[in-house]
Amino acid sequence: MVKPDDRICDGPLGDVGTKMLHEDERVRIWEVDLQPGEATAPHRHEHDYILIIVEGDRIAAVPHVDATGPSASYIEAEIAPGSYVVMKKGGTEAAVNVGSKRYFEYLIELKDRSSD
């Protein structure tokens, strides 16, 4: 289990979100709902994705021991509800709510569309 003061994580990889809401051939939509101090499972982003921030004040990405590239570094940031972030696939980390408020986002994975 990843804790707020961890700077690296290990263990088996799990889901990118806390609950899957929808999946079809083009997208997979997750919610990420974390109370202060809670974390997602370590996970790998296999698709480009969009984060839509609904609630919260501060979040951290704790790199997995197998992470490479930009996702191999710990990052912590203030967030703004109502904002969104477009991300490239490839990160391997756990998200940790290091803030004082509930953190809630929608994460939309953009599946590869090689047939388009």
C-alpha positions in Angstrom: 0.0 0.0 0.0 1.3 3.4 -1.0 1.5 6.0 1.8 1.6 9.8 1.6 5.3 10.1 2.6 6.4 7.4 0.1 8.7 8.7 -2.7 8.7 5.4 -4.7 6.3 2.4 -4.8 6.5 -1.2 -5.8 4.2 -4.2 -5.9 1.8 -5.5 -8.6 0.2 -3.1 -11.0 -3.5 -2.5 -10.8 -6.2 -0.2 -12.3 -5.6 3.4 -13.2 -8.7 4.5 -11.3 -10.8 3.6 -8.3 -14.0 2.7 -10.3 -14.5 2.1 -14.0 -17.7 3.9 -15.2 -17.7 3.1 -19.0 -15.8 1.2 -21.7 -16.3 0.9 -25.4 -14.0 0.6 -28.4 -12.8 4.2 -28.2 -12.6 5.2 -24.5 -12.4 3.9 -21.0 -13.8 6.3 -18.3 -12.7 6.0 -14.7 -13.4 7.9 -11.5 -10.5 8.5 -9.1 -11.9 9.2 -5.6 -9.4 9.5 -2.8 -9.7 10.8 0.8 -6.7 12.6 2.2 -3.9 10.1 2.6 -5.4 7.5 0.3 -3.7 6.3 -2.9 -4.6 4.4 -6.1 -2.9 1.1 -6.8 0.4 1.4 -8.6 -0.5 1.4 -12.3 0.8 1.9 -15.9 -0.9 4.2 -18.3 -1.2 2.2 -21.5 -3.2 4.9 -23.4 -3.1 8.6 -23.7 -5.6 10.1 -21.3 -7.3 13.2 -20.0 -7.8 14.1 -16.3 -10.8 16.2 -15.4 -10.3 17.6 -11.9 -13.6 17.9 -10.0 -12.5 18.3 -6.4 -9.3 18.5 -4.3 -6.3 20.7 -3.5 -3.1 18.7 -3.8 -2.1 15.4 -5.5 1.2 13.5 -5.8 2.4 10.9 -8.3 4.7 8.4 -6.7 6.8 6.5 -9.3 6.8 2.7 -9.4 10.2 1.0 -9.2 9.8 0.0 -12.8 9.1 3.5 -14.0 11.3 5.1 -16.7 11.5 8.5 -18.3 9.6 11.5 -16.8 7.3 9.2 -14.7 10.4 7.9 -12.8 10.4 11.1 -10.6 8.2 12.0 -7.6 5.9 14.9 -8.4 3.5 16.8 -6.1 1.3 19.7 -7.3 -1.6 21.9 -6.3 -4.6 21.3 -8.4 -7.6 23.5 -9.3 -11.1 22.0 -9.5 -12.6 22.6 -13.0 -9.3 22.1 -14.7 -8.2 19.4 -17.0 -4.8 17.9 -18.1 -4.0 16.0 -21.3 -1.4 13.3 -20.7 0.6 10.9 -22.9 0.7 7.2 -22.2 3.6 5.5 -20.5 3.6 6.7 -16.8 3.9 4.0 -14.1 3.0 5.4 -10.7 0.5 5.6 -7.9 -1.6 8.7 -7.3 -1.7 9.9 -3.6 -4.0 12.5 -2.2 -1.5 14.6 -0.2 -4.0 17.4 0.3 -6.4 18.2 3.1 -9.6 17.7 1.0 -11.2 14.8 -0.8 -9.7 14.4 -4.3 -12.0 13.5 -7.2 -11.3 13.3 -10.9 -12.6 11.7 -14.0 -9.8 9.9 -16.0 -10.6 9.3 -19.7 -8.3 6.8 -21.5 -8.2 7.3 -25.2 -7.8 3.9 -26.8 -5.7 3.4 -29.9 -7.7 4.0 -33.0 -5.6 2.2 -35.6 -8.6 1.4 -37.8 -9.6 5.1 -38.3 
